[in-house]
């Protein structure tokens, strides 16, 4: 088997294993034109849906020794114009928290103007010659991605629905108050107490005035 055939075999194996990982964490994963895509529901207490995509790209340059796995996660779209200014400040706040602050994480949250979308992007170098040793790193990233989405999707949705309603510092204080609450209902009640107005704007109240 030629070196080129060997690499094609490794890339095929990587796609299969990555698809299995994404399915395990996020639900059904489909492949189209070399891009793996999974739709994760029930993120955060607002039960948001996000779309996780992964594609193997070439190296960052012709001389780069490794390929690159590009993970692109779409969190929200059709952002209203009146929410944009505060949203950009909020995304910058999250980026500070995960890159230099209290919640270390991977990637950066961004706003894509042509499609009015909020997304998280992260590129991971992968050594195709030692692909077995890369699987643990990939799985670790995907688990961290799940946590990042589950924690910060609420803040992003709040920033869109209620511009200026809270700062990242206030949100992190909220997270501190619920850090020991494993019960999702208790977390939801705590969040409702803190941000009742935001929940009304998101339409998460039932007919009796409580959160769904």
C-alpha positions as CSV (number, residue, x, y, z in Angstrom):
1,X,0.0,0.0,0.0
2,X,1.4,3.4,-0.9
3,X,1.9,6.3,1.5
4,X,-1.0,8.1,-0.1
5,X,-3.3,5.1,0.4
6,X,-2.1,4.8,4.0
7,X,-3.1,8.4,4.7
8,X,-6.5,7.9,3.0
9,X,-7.1,4.9,5.2
10,X,-6.2,6.9,8.3
11,X,-8.5,9.8,7.3
12,X,-11.3,7.4,6.8
13,X,-10.7,5.8,10.2
14,X,-10.5,9.2,11.8
15,X,-13.9,10.2,10.3
16,X,-15.5,7.0,11.6
17,X,-14.1,7.4,15.1
18,X,-15.0,11.1,15.2
19,X,-18.5,10.4,14.1
20,X,-18.9,7.8,16.8
21,X,-17.6,10.3,19.4
22,X,-19.9,13.1,18.2
23,X,-22.9,10.7,18.2
24,X,-22.2,9.6,21.7
25,X,-22.0,13.1,23.1
26,X,-24.4,15.1,20.9
27,X,-26.7,12.7,19.2
28,X,-27.1,11.6,15.6
29,X,-24.1,12.6,13.4
30,X,-24.3,12.8,9.6
31,X,-21.6,13.3,7.0
32,X,-21.9,15.4,3.9
33,X,-19.1,16.4,1.5
34,X,-16.5,15.5,4.1
35,X,-18.2,17.5,6.9
36,X,-19.5,15.8,10.0
37,X,-22.5,17.5,11.6
38,X,-24.4,16.8,14.8
39,X,-27.3,18.7,16.3
40,X,-27.2,18.9,20.1
41,X,-30.4,19.8,21.9
42,X,-31.2,20.7,25.5
43,X,-28.2,22.9,26.0
44,X,-28.3,25.0,29.1
45,X,-31.5,25.5,31.1
46,X,-33.0,27.3,28.1
47,X,-32.8,24.0,26.1
48,X,-31.1,25.5,23.2
49,X,-30.1,23.6,20.1
50,X,-26.6,24.0,18.6
51,X,-25.0,22.5,15.5
52,X,-21.5,21.0,15.8
53,X,-19.6,20.5,12.6
54,X,-16.1,19.0,12.2
55,X,-13.9,18.8,9.1
56,X,-10.3,17.7,8.5
57,X,-8.4,20.5,6.8
58,X,-4.8,20.7,5.5
59,X,-2.1,22.1,7.6
60,X,-1.9,25.8,8.4
61,X,0.8,26.1,5.7
62,X,2.4,23.9,3.1
63,X,5.3,23.2,5.5
64,X,3.0,22.4,8.5
65,X,3.7,18.8,9.7
66,X,0.1,18.1,10.9
67,X,-3.4,18.3,9.5
68,X,-6.0,20.3,11.3
69,X,-9.4,19.3,12.7
70,X,-11.7,22.3,12.5
71,X,-14.6,22.3,14.9
72,X,-17.3,24.9,14.2
73,X,-20.3,25.2,16.5
74,X,-23.3,27.4,15.5
75,X,-25.1,28.6,18.6
76,X,-27.6,31.2,17.5
77,X,-28.7,32.9,14.3
78,X,-30.9,35.8,13.0
79,X,-29.6,38.1,15.7
80,X,-31.8,41.2,16.0
81,X,-29.9,44.4,15.1
82,X,-30.9,46.0,18.4
83,X,-29.1,43.2,20.3
84,X,-25.9,43.2,18.4
85,X,-23.9,45.8,20.2
86,X,-24.5,44.2,23.6
87,X,-24.0,40.8,22.2
88,X,-20.5,41.6,20.9
89,X,-19.6,42.9,24.4
90,X,-21.0,39.7,25.9
91,X,-19.1,37.4,23.5
92,X,-15.9,39.3,24.3
93,X,-16.6,38.7,28.0
94,X,-17.0,35.0,27.5
95,X,-13.8,34.9,25.5
96,X,-11.9,36.6,28.3
97,X,-13.4,34.1,30.8
98,X,-12.4,31.0,28.9
99,X,-9.0,32.2,27.6
100,X,-7.7,34.2,30.6
101,X,-10.3,34.0,33.4
102,X,-12.1,31.7,35.7
103,X,-13.4,29.1,33.2
104,X,-10.5,27.8,31.1
105,X,-11.7,26.5,27.7
106,X,-11.0,26.1,24.0
107,X,-11.7,28.3,21.0
108,X,-13.3,31.7,20.7
109,X,-17.0,32.8,20.4
110,X,-17.6,35.0,17.4
111,X,-20.3,36.8,15.5
112,X,-20.6,36.1,11.7
113,X,-22.2,39.2,10.2
114,X,-23.3,37.8,6.7
115,X,-25.5,35.1,8.3
116,X,-26.2,36.9,11.7
117,X,-24.8,33.9,13.5
118,X,-23.0,33.3,16.8
119,X,-20.5,30.5,16.7
120,X,-17.6,28.9,18.5
121,X,-14.6,27.9,16.4
122,X,-11.5,25.8,17.3
123,X,-8.8,24.3,15.2
124,X,-6.9,21.3,16.6
125,X,-3.7,20.0,15.0
126,X,-3.7,16.2,14.5
127,X,-0.8,14.0,13.7
128,X,-2.2,11.5,11.1
129,X,0.9,9.4,11.6
130,X,0.0,8.8,15.2
131,X,-3.7,9.0,15.0
132,X,-4.4,6.5,17.8
133,X,-2.7,8.8,20.3
134,X,-4.8,11.7,19.0
135,X,-8.2,10.2,19.9
136,X,-7.9,10.9,23.6
137,X,-7.2,14.6,22.8
138,X,-10.2,14.8,20.4
139,X,-12.5,13.1,22.9
140,X,-11.3,15.5,25.7
141,X,-12.0,18.5,23.5
142,X,-15.5,17.3,22.6
143,X,-16.3,16.8,26.3
144,X,-15.1,20.3,27.0
145,X,-17.1,21.7,24.1
146,X,-20.2,20.1,25.6
147,X,-19.5,21.8,28.9
148,X,-18.8,25.1,27.3
149,X,-22.1,25.0,25.4
150,X,-24.1,23.8,28.4
151,X,-22.8,26.6,30.5
152,X,-22.5,29.6,28.2
153,X,-25.5,29.1,25.9
154,X,-27.8,30.6,28.5
155,X,-25.7,33.8,28.8
156,X,-25.7,34.2,25.0
157,X,-29.4,33.7,24.7
158,X,-30.0,36.2,27.5
159,X,-27.7,38.8,25.8
160,X,-29.8,38.4,22.6
161,X,-33.2,38.5,24.3
162,X,-32.4,41.2,26.8
163,X,-29.6,43.5,25.7
164,X,-27.8,45.0,28.6
165,X,-29.7,42.8,31.0
166,X,-26.6,41.3,32.6
167,X,-22.8,41.3,32.4
168,X,-20.5,38.4,32.2
169,X,-19.4,39.1,35.8
170,X,-23.0,38.9,37.0
171,X,-23.5,35.6,35.1
172,X,-20.3,34.1,36.6
173,X,-21.7,35.1,40.0
174,X,-24.9,33.3,39.2
175,X,-22.8,30.2,38.2
176,X,-21.1,30.3,41.6
177,X,-24.5,30.2,43.3
178,X,-25.6,27.1,41.4
179,X,-22.3,25.3,41.2
180,X,-23.4,22.8,43.8
181,X,-26.9,22.3,42.4
182,X,-26.9,19.1,40.3
183,X,-30.7,19.1,40.0
184,X,-31.7,20.9,36.8
185,X,-35.0,22.0,38.3
186,X,-33.1,23.8,41.2
187,X,-30.8,25.4,38.7
188,X,-33.7,26.6,36.7
189,X,-35.5,28.0,39.7
190,X,-32.3,29.8,40.7
191,X,-31.9,31.2,37.2
192,X,-35.6,32.3,37.2
193,X,-35.1,34.2,40.4
194,X,-32.1,36.0,39.0
195,X,-33.4,36.7,35.5
196,X,-37.2,36.6,35.6
197,X,-37.5,39.3,32.9
198,X,-35.2,37.5,30.6
199,X,-37.2,34.3,30.9
200,X,-40.4,36.2,30.0
201,X,-38.7,37.5,26.8
202,X,-37.5,34.0,25.9
203,X,-41.0,32.7,26.3
204,X,-40.1,30.1,28.9
205,X,-43.0,30.8,31.2
206,X,-46.0,28.6,31.5
207,X,-49.6,29.8,31.9
208,X,-49.2,30.1,35.7
209,X,-46.2,32.4,35.3
210,X,-43.5,29.9,36.2
211,X,-40.6,28.7,34.1
212,X,-41.2,25.6,32.0
